[in-house]
C-alpha cells in the first residue's frame, strides 16, 4: 500500500519533476548514504551497549526510517513554486521504502 501511495503522489507531481532531474542522482546518493550510515551507527551503538542482535537490528531499522510521511502533507500544501519540496520528500520516501526492502535482506547478513 505504501508503494502505491508513493506512486500516486509521484504521478500527481510528474510535471514538476523536470526541475529535479539534474539533481536526482545527488539526492538519491545522499539518501542511500544515510541508510548505510544509519546501519553502521546502529551496529556501533549496539556493540557499545552490548545489545542483543535482535535489538541491534531493530535499532538499524529505526535509524534507517524517517517520518517523511508526516512532512509530506505539509510539503504538498505549500503554495505554488514550492513543488520541488514535495518531490524531494516523495523521492526520499521512495528511496527509504526500497532501502527497507534491501535492509530486510542485508541487515541479518551483516548483524
Backbone atoms as SQL, in Angstrom:
CREATE TABLE atoms (id INTEGER PRIMARY KEY, chain TEXT, resi INTEGER, resn TEXT, atom TEXT, x REAL, y REAL, z REAL);
INSERT INTO atoms VALUES
  (1, 'A', 1, 'UNK', 'N', 0.816, -1.188, 0.000),
  (2, 'A', 1, 'UNK', 'CA', 0.000, 0.000, 0.000),
  (3, 'A', 1, 'UNK', 'C', 0.868, 1.263, 0.000),
  (4, 'A', 2, 'UNK', 'N', 1.954, 1.203, 0.761),
  (5, 'A', 2, 'UNK', 'CA', 2.838, 2.359, 0.817),
  (6, 'A', 2, 'UNK', 'C', 3.441, 2.658, -0.550),
  (7, 'A', 3, 'UNK', 'N', 3.842, 1.631, -1.253),
  (8, 'A', 3, 'UNK', 'CA', 4.396, 1.822, -2.599),
  (9, 'A', 3, 'UNK', 'C', 3.352, 2.419, -3.531),
  (10, 'A', 4, 'UNK', 'N', 2.108, 1.996, -3.404),
  (11, 'A', 4, 'UNK', 'CA', 1.033, 2.542, -4.227),
  (12, 'A', 4, 'UNK', 'C', 0.814, 4.025, -3.928),
  (13, 'A', 5, 'UNK', 'N', 0.830, 4.392, -2.660),
  (14, 'A', 5, 'UNK', 'CA', 0.661, 5.797, -2.282),
  (15, 'A', 5, 'UNK', 'C', 1.800, 6.634, -2.865),
  (16, 'A', 6, 'UNK', 'N', 3.026, 6.154, -2.747),
  (17, 'A', 6, 'UNK', 'CA', 4.169, 6.885, -3.299),
  (18, 'A', 6, 'UNK', 'C', 4.037, 7.014, -4.809),
  (19, 'A', 7, 'UNK', 'N', 3.614, 5.965, -5.470),
  (20, 'A', 7, 'UNK', 'CA', 3.424, 6.012, -6.919),
  (21, 'A', 7, 'UNK', 'C', 2.375, 7.047, -7.307),
  (22, 'A', 8, 'UNK', 'N', 1.255, 7.072, -6.605),
  (23, 'A', 8, 'UNK', 'CA', 0.191, 8.030, -6.911),
  (24, 'A', 8, 'UNK', 'C', 0.641, 9.473, -6.663),
  (25, 'A', 9, 'UNK', 'N', 1.340, 9.696, -5.584),
  (26, 'A', 9, 'UNK', 'CA', 1.815, 11.048, -5.297),
  (27, 'A', 9, 'UNK', 'C', 2.853, 11.475, -6.328),
  (28, 'A', 10, 'UNK', 'N', 3.730, 10.572, -6.693),
  (29, 'A', 10, 'UNK', 'CA', 4.740, 10.876, -7.712),
  (30, 'A', 10, 'UNK', 'C', 4.068, 11.211, -9.040),
  (31, 'A', 11, 'UNK', 'N', 3.068, 10.447, -9.411),
  (32, 'A', 11, 'UNK', 'CA', 2.356, 10.701, -10.664),
  (33, 'A', 11, 'UNK', 'C', 1.662, 12.066, -10.635),
  (34, 'A', 12, 'UNK', 'N', 1.144, 12.447, -9.482),
  (35, 'A', 12, 'UNK', 'CA', 0.461, 13.741, -9.393),
  (36, 'A', 12, 'UNK', 'C', 1.427, 14.914, -9.476),
  (37, 'A', 13, 'UNK', 'N', 2.690, 14.663, -9.194),
  (38, 'A', 13, 'UNK', 'CA', 3.698, 15.721, -9.210),
  (39, 'A', 13, 'UNK', 'C', 4.649, 15.607, -10.405),
  (40, 'A', 14, 'UNK', 'N', 4.289, 14.785, -11.385),
  (41, 'A', 14, 'UNK', 'CA', 5.192, 14.491, -12.512),
  (42, 'A', 14, 'UNK', 'C', 5.614, 15.730, -13.280),
  (43, 'A', 15, 'UNK', 'N', 4.753, 16.693, -13.412),
  (44, 'A', 15, 'UNK', 'CA', 5.099, 17.899, -14.176),
  (45, 'A', 15, 'UNK', 'C', 6.234, 18.674, -13.524),
  (46, 'A', 16, 'UNK', 'N', 6.286, 18.667, -12.219),
  (47, 'A', 16, 'UNK', 'CA', 7.327, 19.436, -11.527),
  (48, 'A', 16, 'UNK', 'C', 8.642, 18.676, -11.400),
  (49, 'A', 17, 'UNK', 'N', 8.659, 17.409, -11.770),
  (50, 'A', 17, 'UNK', 'CA', 9.887, 16.626, -11.626),
  (51, 'A', 17, 'UNK', 'C', 10.962, 17.050, -12.629),
  (52, 'A', 18, 'UNK', 'N', 10.577, 17.727, -13.692),
  (53, 'A', 18, 'UNK', 'CA', 11.552, 18.183, -14.683),
  (54, 'A', 18, 'UNK', 'C', 12.633, 19.044, -14.040),
  (55, 'A', 19, 'UNK', 'N', 12.255, 19.862, -13.056),
  (56, 'A', 19, 'UNK', 'CA', 13.210, 20.719, -12.365),
  (57, 'A', 19, 'UNK', 'C', 14.194, 19.910, -11.520),
  (58, 'A', 20, 'UNK', 'N', 13.786, 18.741, -11.116),
  (59, 'A', 20, 'UNK', 'CA', 14.566, 17.922, -10.197),
  (60, 'A', 20, 'UNK', 'C', 15.515, 16.958, -10.907),
  (61, 'A', 21, 'UNK', 'N', 15.311, 16.707, -12.186),
  (62, 'A', 21, 'UNK', 'CA', 16.056, 15.664, -12.890),
  (63, 'A', 21, 'UNK', 'C', 17.565, 15.823, -12.811),
  (64, 'A', 22, 'UNK', 'N', 18.074, 17.025, -12.923),
  (65, 'A', 22, 'UNK', 'CA', 19.523, 17.206, -12.895),
  (66, 'A', 22, 'UNK', 'C', 20.101, 16.945, -11.509),
  (67, 'A', 23, 'UNK', 'N', 19.298, 17.124, -10.473),
  (68, 'A', 23, 'UNK', 'CA', 19.771, 16.924, -9.104),
  (69, 'A', 23, 'UNK', 'C', 19.415, 15.546, -8.553),
  (70, 'A', 24, 'UNK', 'N', 18.687, 14.780, -9.334),
  (71, 'A', 24, 'UNK', 'CA', 18.207, 13.472, -8.887),
  (72, 'A', 24, 'UNK', 'C', 19.321, 12.529, -8.428),
  (73, 'A', 25, 'UNK', 'N', 20.394, 12.342, -9.200),
  (74, 'A', 25, 'UNK', 'CA', 21.441, 11.410, -8.753),
  (75, 'A', 25, 'UNK', 'C', 22.069, 11.818, -7.416),
  (76, 'A', 26, 'UNK', 'N', 22.312, 13.100, -7.223),
  (77, 'A', 26, 'UNK', 'CA', 22.909, 13.556, -5.969),
  (78, 'A', 26, 'UNK', 'C', 21.963, 13.335, -4.794),
  (79, 'A', 27, 'UNK', 'N', 20.687, 13.632, -4.987),
  (80, 'A', 27, 'UNK', 'CA', 19.704, 13.418, -3.926),
  (81, 'A', 27, 'UNK', 'C', 19.599, 11.942, -3.557),
  (82, 'A', 28, 'UNK', 'N', 19.542, 11.090, -4.555),
  (83, 'A', 28, 'UNK', 'CA', 19.462, 9.649, -4.292),
  (84, 'A', 28, 'UNK', 'C', 20.707, 9.189, -3.546),
  (85, 'A', 29, 'UNK', 'N', 21.863, 9.668, -3.958),
  (86, 'A', 29, 'UNK', 'CA', 23.113, 9.299, -3.283),
  (87, 'A', 29, 'UNK', 'C', 23.076, 9.711, -1.813),
  (88, 'A', 30, 'UNK', 'N', 22.617, 10.908, -1.533),
  (89, 'A', 30, 'UNK', 'CA', 22.531, 11.379, -0.144),
  (90, 'A', 30, 'UNK', 'C', 21.617, 10.475, 0.675),
  (91, 'A', 31, 'UNK', 'N', 20.473, 10.114, 0.121),
  (92, 'A', 31, 'UNK', 'CA', 19.529, 9.271, 0.853),
  (93, 'A', 31, 'UNK', 'C', 20.075, 7.852, 1.059),
  (94, 'A', 32, 'UNK', 'N', 20.767, 7.321, 0.068),
  (95, 'A', 32, 'UNK', 'CA', 21.354, 5.980, 0.188),
  (96, 'A', 32, 'UNK', 'C', 22.496, 5.986, 1.207),
  (97, 'A', 33, 'UNK', 'N', 23.330, 7.014, 1.163),
  (98, 'A', 33, 'UNK', 'CA', 24.427, 7.128, 2.138),
  (99, 'A', 33, 'UNK', 'C', 23.856, 7.199, 3.554),
  (100, 'A', 34, 'UNK', 'N', 22.745, 7.909, 3.712),
  (101, 'A', 34, 'UNK', 'CA', 22.102, 7.976, 5.023),
  (102, 'A', 34, 'UNK', 'C', 21.714, 6.577, 5.506),
  (103, 'A', 35, 'UNK', 'N', 21.155, 5.748, 4.621),
  (104, 'A', 35, 'UNK', 'CA', 20.754, 4.396, 5.019),
  (105, 'A', 35, 'UNK', 'C', 21.949, 3.572, 5.493),
  (106, 'A', 36, 'UNK', 'N', 23.063, 3.669, 4.777),
  (107, 'A', 36, 'UNK', 'CA', 24.265, 2.925, 5.189),
  (108, 'A', 36, 'UNK', 'C', 24.835, 3.490, 6.491),
  (109, 'A', 37, 'UNK', 'N', 24.857, 4.812, 6.622),
  (110, 'A', 37, 'UNK', 'CA', 25.345, 5.429, 7.853),
  (111, 'A', 37, 'UNK', 'C', 24.478, 5.027, 9.043),
  (112, 'A', 38, 'UNK', 'N', 23.174, 4.980, 8.835),
  (113, 'A', 38, 'UNK', 'CA', 22.253, 4.579, 9.907),
  (114, 'A', 38, 'UNK', 'C', 22.549, 3.148, 10.357),
  (115, 'A', 39, 'UNK', 'N', 22.812, 2.266, 9.389),
  (116, 'A', 39, 'UNK', 'CA', 23.122, 0.879, 9.733),
  (117, 'A', 39, 'UNK', 'C', 24.399, 0.791, 10.566),
  (118, 'A', 40, 'UNK', 'N', 25.456, 1.449, 10.091),
  (119, 'A', 40, 'UNK', 'CA', 26.739, 1.351, 10.797),
  (120, 'A', 40, 'UNK', 'C', 26.702, 2.052, 12.152),
  (121, 'A', 41, 'UNK', 'N', 25.933, 3.109, 12.277),
  (122, 'A', 41, 'UNK', 'CA', 25.752, 3.754, 13.574),
  (123, 'A', 41, 'UNK', 'C', 25.025, 2.809, 14.532),
  (124, 'A', 42, 'UNK', 'N', 23.986, 2.157, 14.041),
  (125, 'A', 42, 'UNK', 'CA', 23.254, 1.196, 14.874),
  (126, 'A', 42, 'UNK', 'C', 24.157, 0.041, 15.290),
  (127, 'A', 43, 'UNK', 'N', 24.971, -0.440, 14.381),
  (128, 'A', 43, 'UNK', 'CA', 25.878, -1.546, 14.700),
  (129, 'A', 43, 'UNK', 'C', 26.897, -1.116, 15.752),
  (130, 'A', 44, 'UNK', 'N', 27.432, 0.092, 15.616),
  (131, 'A', 44, 'UNK', 'CA', 28.405, 0.593, 16.591),
  (132, 'A', 44, 'UNK', 'C', 27.762, 0.773, 17.964),
  (133, 'A', 45, 'UNK', 'N', 26.593, 1.375, 18.003),
  (134, 'A', 45, 'UNK', 'CA', 25.904, 1.579, 19.286),
  (135, 'A', 45, 'UNK', 'C', 25.487, 0.253, 19.913),
  (136, 'A', 46, 'UNK', 'N', 25.093, -0.678, 19.075),
  (137, 'A', 46, 'UNK', 'CA', 24.711, -2.000, 19.569),
  (138, 'A', 46, 'UNK', 'C', 25.897, -2.680, 20.243),
  (139, 'A', 47, 'UNK', 'N', 27.051, -2.565, 19.622),
  (140, 'A', 47, 'UNK', 'CA', 28.258, -3.142, 20.233),
  (141, 'A', 47, 'UNK', 'C', 28.671, -2.398, 21.485),
  (142, 'A', 48, 'UNK', 'N', 28.575, -1.080, 21.457),
  (143, 'A', 48, 'UNK', 'CA', 28.962, -0.264, 22.606),
  (144, 'A', 48, 'UNK', 'C', 28.113, -0.577, 23.827),
  (145, 'A', 49, 'UNK', 'N', 26.816, -0.732, 23.614),
  (146, 'A', 49, 'UNK', 'CA', 25.903, -1.010, 24.725),
  (147, 'A', 49, 'UNK', 'C', 25.615, -2.498, 24.902),
  (148, 'A', 50, 'UNK', 'N', 26.314, -3.340, 24.131),
  (149, 'A', 50, 'UNK', 'CA', 26.182, -4.798, 24.237),
  (150, 'A', 50, 'UNK', 'C', 24.720, -5.248, 24.129),
  (151, 'A', 51, 'UNK', 'N', 24.047, -4.725, 23.104),
  (152, 'A', 51, 'UNK', 'CA', 22.652, -5.088, 22.875),
  (153, 'A', 51, 'UNK', 'C', 22.561, -6.462, 22.216),
  (154, 'A', 52, 'UNK', 'N', 21.500, -7.202, 22.486),
  (155, 'A', 52, 'UNK', 'CA', 21.277, -8.457, 21.755),
  (156, 'A', 52, 'UNK', 'C', 21.109, -8.164, 20.260),
  (157, 'A', 53, 'UNK', 'N', 21.371, -9.157, 19.446),
  (158, 'A', 53, 'UNK', 'CA', 21.316, -8.990, 17.996),
  (159, 'A', 53, 'UNK', 'C', 19.966, -8.432, 17.544),
  (160, 'A', 54, 'UNK', 'N', 18.873, -8.963, 18.083),
  (161, 'A', 54, 'UNK', 'CA', 17.542, -8.520, 17.674),
  (162, 'A', 54, 'UNK', 'C', 17.340, -7.030, 17.946),
  (163, 'A', 55, 'UNK', 'N', 17.812, -6.568, 19.095),
  (164, 'A', 55, 'UNK', 'CA', 17.667, -5.150, 19.422),
  (165, 'A', 55, 'UNK', 'C', 18.567, -4.282, 18.542),
  (166, 'A', 56, 'UNK', 'N', 19.734, -4.782, 18.196),
  (167, 'A', 56, 'UNK', 'CA', 20.615, -4.055, 17.287),
  (168, 'A', 56, 'UNK', 'C', 19.994, -3.907, 15.909),
  (169, 'A', 57, 'UNK', 'N', 19.367, -4.982, 15.433),
  (170, 'A', 57, 'UNK', 'CA', 18.682, -4.917, 14.140),
  (171, 'A', 57, 'UNK', 'C', 17.507, -3.944, 14.191),
  (172, 'A', 58, 'UNK', 'N', 16.776, -3.967, 15.284),
  (173, 'A', 58, 'UNK', 'CA', 15.660, -3.033, 15.451),
  (174, 'A', 58, 'UNK', 'C', 16.171, -1.602, 15.429),
  (175, 'A', 59, 'UNK', 'N', 17.284, -1.361, 16.078),
  (176, 'A', 59, 'UNK', 'CA', 17.885, -0.039, 16.082),
  (177, 'A', 59, 'UNK', 'C', 18.265, 0.393, 14.663),
  (178, 'A', 60, 'UNK', 'N', 18.817, -0.531, 13.884),
  (179, 'A', 60, 'UNK', 'CA', 19.192, -0.219, 12.499),
  (180, 'A', 60, 'UNK', 'C', 17.965, 0.173, 11.677),
  (181, 'A', 61, 'UNK', 'N', 16.896, -0.581, 11.807),
  (182, 'A', 61, 'UNK', 'CA', 15.675, -0.252, 11.064),
  (183, 'A', 61, 'UNK', 'C', 15.071, 1.065, 11.550),
  (184, 'A', 62, 'UNK', 'N', 15.131, 1.313, 12.843),
  (185, 'A', 62, 'UNK', 'CA', 14.589, 2.561, 13.382),
  (186, 'A', 62, 'UNK', 'C', 15.389, 3.768, 12.896),
  (187, 'A', 63, 'UNK', 'N', 16.705, 3.635, 12.882),
  (188, 'A', 63, 'UNK', 'CA', 17.551, 4.723, 12.380),
  (189, 'A', 63, 'UNK', 'C', 17.357, 4.924, 10.881),
  (190, 'A', 64, 'UNK', 'N', 17.144, 3.841, 10.152),
  (191, 'A', 64, 'UNK', 'CA', 17.050, 3.920, 8.695),
  (192, 'A', 64, 'UNK', 'C', 15.768, 4.529, 8.177),
  (193, 'A', 65, 'UNK', 'N', 14.730, 4.500, 8.989),
  (194, 'A', 65, 'UNK', 'CA', 13.453, 5.080, 8.543),
  (195, 'A', 65, 'UNK', 'C', 13.267, 6.437, 9.187),
  (196, 'A', 66, 'UNK', 'N', 12.712, 7.326, 8.402),
  (197, 'A', 66, 'UNK', 'CA', 12.405, 8.663, 8.890),
  (198, 'A', 66, 'UNK', 'C', 10.905, 8.873, 8.725),
  (199, 'A', 67, 'UNK', 'N', 10.413, 9.910, 9.300),
  (200, 'A', 67, 'UNK', 'CA', 8.973, 10.168, 9.243),
  (201, 'A', 67, 'UNK', 'C', 8.629, 11.123, 8.115),
  (202, 'A', 68, 'UNK', 'N', 9.032, 10.773, 6.905),
  (203, 'A', 68, 'UNK', 'CA', 8.791, 11.654, 5.772),
  (204, 'A', 68, 'UNK', 'C', 7.301, 11.794, 5.468),
  (205, 'A', 69, 'UNK', 'N', 6.524, 10.793, 5.805),
  (206, 'A', 69, 'UNK', 'CA', 5.097, 10.889, 5.522),
  (207, 'A', 69, 'UNK', 'C', 4.387, 11.817, 6.497),
  (208, 'A', 70, 'UNK', 'N', 5.039, 12.177, 7.588),
  (209, 'A', 70, 'UNK', 'CA', 4.490, 13.194, 8.478),
  (210, 'A', 70, 'UNK', 'C', 4.661, 14.566, 7.828),
  (211, 'A', 71, 'UNK', 'N', 5.769, 14.747, 7.120),
  (212, 'A', 71, 'UNK', 'CA', 6.080, 16.029, 6.485),
  (213, 'A', 71, 'UNK', 'C', 5.396, 16.164, 5.121),
  (214, 'A', 72, 'UNK', 'N', 5.111, 15.065, 4.464),
  (215, 'A', 72, 'UNK', 'CA', 4.575, 15.099, 3.105),
  (216, 'A', 72, 'UNK', 'C', 3.296, 15.932, 2.973),
  (217, 'A', 73, 'UNK', 'N', 2.297, 15.797, 3.837),
  (218, 'A', 73, 'UNK', 'CA', 1.104, 16.649, 3.679),
  (219, 'A', 73, 'UNK', 'C', 1.432, 18.135, 3.760),
  (220, 'A', 74, 'UNK', 'N', 2.385, 18.485, 4.601),
  (221, 'A', 74, 'UNK', 'CA', 2.800, 19.886, 4.694),
  (222, 'A', 74, 'UNK', 'C', 3.464, 20.315, 3.390),
  (223, 'A', 75, 'UNK', 'N', 4.341, 19.465, 2.855),
  (224, 'A', 75, 'UNK', 'CA', 5.029, 19.786, 1.605),
  (225, 'A', 75, 'UNK', 'C', 4.040, 19.912, 0.446),
  (226, 'A', 76, 'UNK', 'N', 3.033, 19.058, 0.406),
  (227, 'A', 76, 'UNK', 'CA', 2.038, 19.115, -0.665),
  (228, 'A', 76, 'UNK', 'C', 1.115, 20.330, -0.526),
  (229, 'A', 77, 'UNK', 'N', 0.993, 20.859, 0.672),
  (230, 'A', 77, 'UNK', 'CA', 0.111, 22.007, 0.902),
  (231, 'A', 77, 'UNK', 'C', 0.815, 23.352, 0.670),
  (232, 'A', 78, 'UNK', 'N', 2.104, 23.317, 0.393),
  (233, 'A', 78, 'UNK', 'CA', 2.828, 24.568, 0.162),
  (234, 'A', 78, 'UNK', 'C', 2.300, 25.266, -1.087),
  (235, 'A', 79, 'UNK', 'N', 2.420, 26.569, -1.149),
  (236, 'A', 79, 'UNK', 'CA', 1.901, 27.315, -2.301),
  (237, 'A', 79, 'UNK', 'C', 2.690, 27.028, -3.579),
  (238, 'A', 80, 'UNK', 'N', 2.144, 27.501, -4.679),
  (239, 'A', 80, 'UNK', 'CA', 2.789, 27.317, -5.983),
  (240, 'A', 80, 'UNK', 'C', 4.227, 27.836, -5.927),
  (241, 'A', 81, 'UNK', 'N', 5.098, 27.115, -6.597),
  (242, 'A', 81, 'UNK', 'CA', 6.504, 27.468, -6.596),
  (243, 'A', 81, 'UNK', 'C', 7.328, 26.605, -5.661),
  (244, 'A', 82, 'UNK', 'N', 6.661, 25.874, -4.797),
  (245, 'A', 82, 'UNK', 'CA', 7.337, 25.019, -3.824),
  (246, 'A', 82, 'UNK', 'C', 7.167, 23.534, -4.154),
  (247, 'A', 83, 'UNK', 'N', 6.790, 23.211, -5.367),
  (248, 'A', 83, 'UNK', 'CA', 6.551, 21.823, -5.756),
  (249, 'A', 83, 'UNK', 'C', 7.788, 20.944, -5.584),
  (250, 'A', 84, 'UNK', 'N', 8.948, 21.554, -5.729),
  (251, 'A', 84, 'UNK', 'CA', 10.199, 20.812, -5.614),
  (252, 'A', 84, 'UNK', 'C', 10.370, 20.191, -4.231),
  (253, 'A', 85, 'UNK', 'N', 9.892, 20.879, -3.213),
  (254, 'A', 85, 'UNK', 'CA', 9.976, 20.354, -1.845),
  (255, 'A', 85, 'UNK', 'C', 9.197, 19.047, -1.740),
  (256, 'A', 86, 'UNK', 'N', 8.006, 19.025, -2.279),
  (257, 'A', 86, 'UNK', 'CA', 7.193, 17.807, -2.242),
  (258, 'A', 86, 'UNK', 'C', 7.889, 16.675, -2.988),
  (259, 'A', 87, 'UNK', 'N', 8.509, 16.988, -4.118),
  (260, 'A', 87, 'UNK', 'CA', 9.183, 15.939, -4.886),
  (261, 'A', 87, 'UNK', 'C', 10.390, 15.382, -4.137),
  (262, 'A', 88, 'UNK', 'N', 11.111, 16.221, -3.419),
  (263, 'A', 88, 'UNK', 'CA', 12.247, 15.739, -2.630),
  (264, 'A', 88, 'UNK', 'C', 11.751, 14.809, -1.526),
  (265, 'A', 89, 'UNK', 'N', 10.651, 15.171, -0.869),
  (266, 'A', 89, 'UNK', 'CA', 10.086, 14.328, 0.186),
  (267, 'A', 89, 'UNK', 'C', 9.607, 13.002, -0.399),
  (268, 'A', 90, 'UNK', 'N', 8.961, 13.039, -1.555),
  (269, 'A', 90, 'UNK', 'CA', 8.493, 11.808, -2.203),
  (270, 'A', 90, 'UNK', 'C', 9.683, 10.948, -2.631),
  (271, 'A', 91, 'UNK', 'N', 10.700, 11.566, -3.206),
  (272, 'A', 91, 'UNK', 'CA', 11.894, 10.820, -3.622),
  (273, 'A', 91, 'UNK', 'C', 12.561, 10.161, -2.425),
  (274, 'A', 92, 'UNK', 'N', 12.676, 10.904, -1.338),
  (275, 'A', 92, 'UNK', 'CA', 13.270, 10.346, -0.133),
  (276, 'A', 92, 'UNK', 'C', 12.442, 9.174, 0.380),
  (277, 'A', 93, 'UNK', 'N', 11.131, 9.301, 0.319),
  (278, 'A', 93, 'UNK', 'CA', 10.249, 8.215, 0.758),
  (279, 'A', 93, 'UNK', 'C', 10.425, 6.979, -0.107),
  (280, 'A', 94, 'UNK', 'N', 10.572, 7.186, -1.396),
  (281, 'A', 94, 'UNK', 'CA', 10.762, 6.064, -2.311),
  (282, 'A', 94, 'UNK', 'C', 12.093, 5.364, -2.049),
  (283, 'A', 95, 'UNK', 'N', 13.151, 6.126, -1.868),
  (284, 'A', 95, 'UNK', 'CA', 14.460, 5.540, -1.555),
  (285, 'A', 95, 'UNK', 'C', 14.394, 4.812, -0.217),
  (286, 'A', 96, 'UNK', 'N', 13.704, 5.405, 0.746),
  (287, 'A', 96, 'UNK', 'CA', 13.552, 4.773, 2.055),
  (288, 'A', 96, 'UNK', 'C', 12.800, 3.445, 1.942),
  (289, 'A', 97, 'UNK', 'N', 11.718, 3.429, 1.192),
  (290, 'A', 97, 'UNK', 'CA', 10.933, 2.206, 1.018),
  (291, 'A', 97, 'UNK', 'C', 11.774, 1.106, 0.379),
  (292, 'A', 98, 'UNK', 'N', 12.464, 1.435, -0.701),
  (293, 'A', 98, 'UNK', 'CA', 13.338, 0.452, -1.353),
  (294, 'A', 98, 'UNK', 'C', 14.498, 0.067, -0.435),
  (295, 'A', 99, 'UNK', 'N', 14.979, 1.032, 0.325),
  (296, 'A', 99, 'UNK', 'CA', 16.052, 0.753, 1.277),
  (297, 'A', 99, 'UNK', 'C', 15.626, -0.219, 2.364),
  (298, 'A', 100, 'UNK', 'N', 14.390, -0.112, 2.813),
  (299, 'A', 100, 'UNK', 'CA', 13.906, -1.044, 3.835),
  (300, 'A', 100, 'UNK', 'C', 13.761, -2.457, 3.268),
  (301, 'A', 101, 'UNK', 'N', 13.390, -2.553, 2.012),
  (302, 'A', 101, 'UNK', 'CA', 13.347, -3.875, 1.355),
  (303, 'A', 101, 'UNK', 'C', 14.762, -4.446, 1.296),
  (304, 'A', 102, 'UNK', 'N', 15.729, -3.608, 0.930),
  (305, 'A', 102, 'UNK', 'CA', 17.130, -4.030, 0.914),
  (306, 'A', 102, 'UNK', 'C', 17.595, -4.395, 2.322),
  (307, 'A', 103, 'UNK', 'N', 17.221, -3.601, 3.323),
  (308, 'A', 103, 'UNK', 'CA', 17.581, -3.888, 4.716),
  (309, 'A', 103, 'UNK', 'C', 17.095, -5.269, 5.148),
  (310, 'A', 104, 'UNK', 'N', 15.889, -5.660, 4.709),
  (311, 'A', 104, 'UNK', 'CA', 15.359, -6.975, 5.084),
  (312, 'A', 104, 'UNK', 'C', 16.298, -8.097, 4.669),
  (313, 'A', 105, 'UNK', 'N', 16.964, -7.920, 3.562),
  (314, 'A', 105, 'UNK', 'CA', 17.906, -8.923, 3.073),
  (315, 'A', 105, 'UNK', 'C', 19.285, -8.714, 3.682),
  (316, 'A', 106, 'UNK', 'N', 19.749, -7.467, 3.794),
  (317, 'A', 106, 'UNK', 'CA', 21.134, -7.159, 4.114),
  (318, 'A', 106, 'UNK', 'C', 21.438, -7.162, 5.604),
  (319, 'A', 107, 'UNK', 'N', 20.568, -6.567, 6.412),
  (320, 'A', 107, 'UNK', 'CA', 20.845, -6.418, 7.845),
  (321, 'A', 107, 'UNK', 'C', 21.073, -7.756, 8.527),
  (322, 'A', 108, 'UNK', 'N', 20.250, -8.773, 8.327),
  (323, 'A', 108, 'UNK', 'CA', 20.519, -10.055, 9.007),
  (324, 'A', 108, 'UNK', 'C', 21.849, -10.691, 8.590),
  (325, 'A', 109, 'UNK', 'N', 22.339, -10.389, 7.419),
  (326, 'A', 109, 'UNK', 'CA', 23.619, -10.942, 6.977),
  (327, 'A', 109, 'UNK', 'C', 24.811, -10.210, 7.588),
  (328, 'A', 110, 'UNK', 'N', 24.608, -8.939, 7.947),
  (329, 'A', 110, 'UNK', 'CA', 25.703, -8.126, 8.461),
  (330, 'A', 110, 'UNK', 'C', 25.672, -7.957, 9.980),
  (331, 'A', 111, 'UNK', 'N', 24.542, -8.250, 10.604),
  (332, 'A', 111, 'UNK', 'CA', 24.430, -8.067, 12.056),
  (333, 'A', 111, 'UNK', 'C', 24.575, -9.392, 12.736);
